Amino acid sequence: MQPEPIQAMNLEEYLGAWLAHSKARVRGKTWDGYECIVRRRIVPHLGKVPLGELSPLQIQGLYDQLLLARPPLSGGTILNAHLLLSHALSQAVRWGYLSANPAAGAQPPRPKRKELAVVDHPFAERILSAAEGTRYELPVAIAIATGMRRGEILALRWADLSPDYSVAQVRRTLLATNAGLVFEPPKTRRSRRAVVLPQFLRPYLAREKASQTRRRRGKGWEENDLLCCRKDGSAVNPDTLTSGWAPFLKRRGIPHIRFHDLRHAHATLMLSKGVHPKIVSERLGHASIGITLDTYSHVLPSMQQEAAEAFDEIFTRASS
C-alpha cells in the first residue's frame, strides 16, 4: 500500500500513521504515552494543519498555547510533547514526506527541576512502622532497602532471589497498559541487574512467604510466584498501588511523598553513609553514574565537607 500523498495528509493523519508504525517498536506503556500526547496535546491545536505546511512558528505557538492552558501544563509535559513531535517528524523526513524537521526550529520551555522529597532515617522508620501489616509493608521495605522502581518491585518473583535472600535479580518490570498488566524486560541494559539485599529485608520476606503459604491452601489461588501480590496471588496493578498511596499516608498522619520518593530515599541514605556513588548508581540501575551524581547533588556538599576534613586530618598528622 502506497503512502498517502503529502498534499492530502494533515498532521493528525500523519501522526496516526506514525503511531501505527511505532506500536510494534516500543513498549506498550511508552506507546500509550505517545497516543495520549498526540490526542490530548498536539491534535487539538495542530491536527488539521497540512503536513507539508507545518512550520517552526506554528509548533512554537503550540507550546505557547500549552503554557497558557487551564490548568497550566508543566514545562516537563510540554517538553515531552516537543520530543514526541520532533521524533515523529524526523521519521517523516526519513520517509520523504518532509525535507527538514520543522520541530528543530521550535524551542520548548525548560522544565523546572523538582526538589526531591527528603526522607531521612527517622522518616523512613515512621513510614515502615505505618506500613506494617498492610499491603504496603513489603513493597515499602523493598523500595527503601534497594531503591528499586515500583514496576521492578511488583515484578519480582521468588525465583529471582537467592536461597538465602541475599541477592535479587532484577529481570523484568510490571507495567499497566491500556491492554492490561504486562511484564516486560527492564527498559535499559543497566536496569537489568543484581541487587545485594540487606539482612534488614529478610524478616519481611519470611513473613510474606509464610503468608502466601497459608493463602495458597485456600480456593482461587493464582500461582505467579510473585513476592508482592494480591490476596489471591495475582499481580498488583502499579497504578493501583500509587493511587492508594496518598490516602494511605493521609490516614496515618504522614506528610505526603510519592511512592517513587522511597527510591530516592535509598539513594540519599546510602550516599550520606559514604557509599560510593558508583555502587549507588549500580543499585538503582541508572544508565550512568552521571545521572546519579546529578540527581543527588544535594547530598554531595556534606560529602565534600567530609573530604575536606579528611584532608585536614592527613596534614595535621603529617605536621605533628
Buried (B, 14 or more C-beta within 10 A) or exposed (E): EEEEEBEEBBBBBBBBBBBEEBEEEEBBBBBBBBBEBBBEBBBEBBBEBBBBEBEBEBBBBBBEBBBEEEEEBBBBBBBBBBEBBBBBBBBBBEBEBBEEBBBEEBEBBEEEEEEBBEBEEEBBEBBBEBBEEEBBBBBBBBBBBBBBBBBBBBBBBBEBBEEEBEEBBBBBBBBBBEEEBBBBEBBEEBBBBBBEBEEEBEEBBEBBEEEBEEBEEEEEBEEBEBBBBBEEBBBBBBEEBBEBBEEBBEEEEBEEBBBBBBBBBBBBBBBBEEEEBEBBBBBBBBBEBEEBBEBBEEBEEEBEEEEEEEEEEEEEEEEE
